[in-house]
C-alpha cells in the first residue's frame, strides 16, 4: 500500500508540474485557487491514510504517512508555484 501512495504522490507531482508550465504568468487568477488546492490535497491524503489504517487494521501508521506526505507535498507545491 505504501508503494501505491508513493506512486499516487509521484503522479500528482507530475500533473502539477504540467499545470504550472501552462500557467506560468503572475496574474492574480493563478493564485486564486491555490488555497483550495492545498487544503484539498491535505484532506485527500489524510483521508486516504485514515482509510488505509482502517482497512489494514493498523493504528496511525498510514494516517501519519498521509499527514507527512501532505505537508511535504504542500511545501513542494508552494516552492514550485512561487519559483
trRosetta pair geometry for C-beta under 8 A, 3 or more apart (Angstrom, degrees):
i j d omega theta_ij theta_ji phi_ij phi_ji
1 4 5.5 -51 -155 32 40 115
1 5 6.6 41 149 -19 68 101
1 52 5.5 139 168 -148 145 127
1 56 6.7 -108 -7 -49 157 142
1 62 7.0 -34 122 -103 133 129
2 5 5.6 -52 -152 34 36 111
2 6 6.5 35 151 -17 67 103
2 65 7.0 -99 -119 -161 92 162
3 6 5.6 -52 -148 36 35 111
3 7 6.3 36 152 -19 66 105
4 7 5.7 -53 -147 37 32 112
4 8 6.3 34 152 -20 64 105
5 8 5.6 -52 -146 36 32 113
5 9 6.3 35 153 -20 65 105
5 48 7.0 147 -110 130 103 132
5 52 7.8 -37 -60 -54 124 162
5 62 7.8 -177 -56 -147 152 95
5 65 6.7 65 123 135 167 126
5 66 7.5 -109 -144 -85 139 73
5 69 6.8 -117 162 -66 116 167
6 9 5.6 -52 -147 36 32 113
6 10 6.3 35 152 -21 65 105
7 10 5.6 -52 -147 36 32 113
7 11 6.4 32 154 -18 65 105
8 11 5.8 -55 -148 37 31 110
8 12 6.4 31 154 -18 65 106
8 48 7.9 -136 95 -169 165 169
9 12 5.8 -54 -148 36 31 111
9 13 6.4 31 154 -19 64 105
9 69 5.8 -107 -93 -164 137 123
9 73 6.5 -122 -145 -86 102 123
10 13 5.8 -55 -149 35 30 110
10 14 6.4 30 154 -18 65 106
11 14 5.7 -54 -147 37 32 111
11 15 6.3 32 154 -18 65 106
12 15 5.7 -55 -147 38 31 111
12 16 6.2 32 154 -21 65 108
12 41 7.6 124 178 -129 146 108
12 73 7.2 11 103 -149 134 132
13 16 5.6 -54 -145 37 31 112
13 17 6.4 36 154 -23 64 102
13 73 7.5 -123 -73 -134 94 92
13 76 6.9 -30 -117 128 111 143
14 17 5.7 -50 -150 30 32 113
14 18 6.8 32 152 -17 62 103
15 18 5.8 -55 -155 34 34 111
15 19 6.5 32 150 -17 67 105
16 19 5.6 -52 -147 37 36 111
16 20 6.2 38 153 -21 67 105
16 77 6.1 -84 -173 -113 154 94
16 80 6.8 97 134 88 113 156
17 20 5.7 -53 -146 36 31 112
17 21 6.5 33 155 -21 64 104
17 80 7.0 -99 -97 -157 68 148
18 21 5.8 -53 -150 32 31 112
18 22 6.7 26 154 -15 63 106
19 22 5.9 -60 -154 37 33 109
19 23 6.4 -14 163 20 69 109
20 23 6.6 -80 -138 59 26 79
20 24 6.7 66 161 -84 64 74
20 80 5.6 -79 -93 150 166 112
20 81 6.6 -126 -115 -93 116 57
21 24 6.5 -8 -153 -51 28 110
23 30 5.2 164 157 -119 116 110
25 30 6.4 176 79 -36 73 142
26 30 7.0 -103 -142 43 21 139
27 30 5.5 107 67 -4 72 100
28 31 6.0 -69 -159 44 43 101
28 32 6.4 63 146 -51 73 95
29 32 5.3 -28 -145 -2 42 124
30 34 7.8 42 136 -47 60 107
31 34 5.0 -32 -158 -7 57 127
31 81 7.8 113 -104 169 81 126
33 36 5.1 -56 -163 45 69 115
33 37 5.8 74 138 -28 86 101
34 37 5.6 -55 -148 35 32 113
34 38 6.4 29 157 -18 66 106
34 81 6.4 99 -123 -163 128 164
35 38 5.9 -56 -148 36 30 109
35 39 6.3 24 158 -13 66 109
36 39 6.0 -58 -144 41 30 107
36 40 5.9 28 159 -18 66 112
37 40 5.9 -59 -143 40 25 109
37 41 6.2 30 157 -23 63 109
37 77 7.2 -152 124 170 119 151
38 41 5.7 -54 -148 33 28 114
38 42 6.5 25 156 -15 63 106
38 74 5.1 72 -148 -132 98 108
38 77 6.7 -174 -94 86 86 141
38 78 7.6 35 -96 -60 129 96
39 42 5.9 -56 -149 37 31 109
39 43 6.2 27 156 -15 67 110
40 43 5.8 -56 -142 41 30 109
40 44 6.0 32 158 -22 65 109
41 44 5.9 -56 -145 35 25 111
41 45 6.5 15 161 -11 62 108
41 70 6.2 152 130 -141 85 87
41 73 6.0 -141 162 115 131 127
41 74 6.3 159 90 -77 132 85
41 77 7.2 168 -7 -19 173 158
42 45 6.3 -62 -148 40 27 103
42 46 6.2 23 158 -15 65 111
42 70 4.3 95 -121 -178 63 133
42 71 7.8 60 -113 -63 103 50
42 74 6.4 6 -63 -56 101 131
43 46 5.9 -59 -144 41 28 109
43 47 6.1 29 157 -20 65 110
44 47 5.8 -58 -147 37 27 111
44 48 6.3 26 156 -18 64 107
45 48 5.6 -50 -143 37 33 111
45 49 6.3 35 155 -19 64 106
45 66 4.2 169 152 -168 81 88
45 67 7.3 164 115 -68 109 25
45 69 5.3 -146 -164 87 144 108
45 70 4.1 -175 65 -66 140 102
45 73 7.1 151 -42 26 156 147
46 49 5.7 -55 -148 38 31 113
46 50 6.3 31 153 -18 65 106
46 63 6.8 36 -156 -154 68 76
46 66 5.0 148 -96 126 33 125
46 67 6.0 51 -97 -77 90 71
46 70 6.3 -18 -43 -30 82 155
47 50 5.7 -54 -146 37 31 110
47 51 6.2 32 154 -19 65 106
47 66 7.7 -159 39 -179 33 156
48 51 5.7 -53 -145 37 30 112
48 52 6.3 31 155 -20 64 106
48 62 7.7 -107 124 160 69 113
48 66 5.7 165 72 -110 85 132
49 52 5.8 -54 -145 36 30 110
49 53 6.5 32 154 -20 63 104
49 62 4.3 -179 -156 137 69 77
49 63 4.1 129 134 -104 114 33
49 64 7.2 -177 -177 25 143 28
49 65 5.7 176 -119 65 119 79
49 66 2.6 -119 -34 -8 131 134
49 67 6.8 -81 37 -21 169 68
50 53 5.7 -52 -150 33 32 112
50 54 6.6 25 155 -13 64 105
50 62 7.5 -157 -46 99 17 102
50 63 5.2 55 -76 -97 61 102
50 66 7.3 -74 -18 35 64 157
51 54 5.9 -60 -150 40 32 106
51 55 6.1 30 153 -20 67 111
52 55 5.6 -55 -140 39 31 112
52 56 6.0 4 169 6 68 112
52 58 7.7 -15 129 43 80 115
52 62 3.7 -122 88 168 119 167
52 63 8.0 -169 61 -49 92 57
52 66 7.8 157 28 -45 122 121
53 56 6.7 -67 -134 52 22 89
53 57 7.9 69 168 -109 52 5
53 58 5.2 -100 -137 73 69 80
53 59 6.7 -29 -156 137 118 13
53 60 6.4 -6 -112 -111 150 30
53 61 6.6 153 -101 46 96 71
53 62 4.7 -156 -53 48 79 107
53 63 5.3 -17 -30 -30 142 96
54 57 7.4 22 -170 -77 28 44
56 62 7.2 111 38 -22 126 137
58 61 4.7 -44 144 25 134 118
58 62 6.4 104 74 -6 127 97
60 63 4.5 -68 -155 54 74 117
60 64 5.1 75 141 -27 96 101
61 64 6.3 -63 -153 37 20 104
61 65 6.4 19 151 -17 60 110
62 65 5.2 -50 -144 38 37 116
62 66 6.2 42 154 -22 66 102
63 66 5.7 -53 -151 35 29 112
63 67 6.5 30 150 -19 63 104
64 67 5.5 -49 -146 34 36 113
64 68 6.3 31 156 -14 67 105
65 68 6.0 -57 -147 41 30 107
65 69 6.1 29 155 -17 65 109
66 69 5.7 -54 -141 40 29 110
66 70 6.1 32 157 -22 64 108
67 70 5.7 -57 -149 36 28 113
67 71 6.4 27 155 -19 64 105
68 71 5.7 -51 -145 34 33 110
68 72 6.3 20 161 -7 66 108
69 72 6.2 -62 -144 46 28 102
69 73 5.7 31 157 -22 65 114
70 73 5.6 -56 -139 40 26 113
70 74 6.2 27 160 -20 63 105
71 74 6.0 -55 -149 34 26 108
71 75 6.5 25 153 -16 62 106
72 75 5.6 -51 -146 37 35 113
72 76 6.2 38 153 -20 65 106
73 76 5.6 -54 -147 37 31 112
73 77 6.2 32 154 -20 65 105
74 77 5.6 -52 -145 36 32 112
74 78 6.3 31 155 -18 64 105
75 78 5.8 -56 -149 37 30 110
75 79 6.4 30 153 -20 65 105
76 79 5.8 -54 -147 35 31 110
76 80 6.3 27 156 -14 65 107
77 80 5.9 -57 -147 40 30 109
77 81 6.1 28 156 -20 65 111
78 81 5.7 -55 -140 38 30 110
78 82 6.1 -1 170 7 67 112
79 82 6.7 -74 -140 51 21 88
79 83 6.2 47 157 -58 61 100
80 83 5.8 -36 -148 -6 27 122
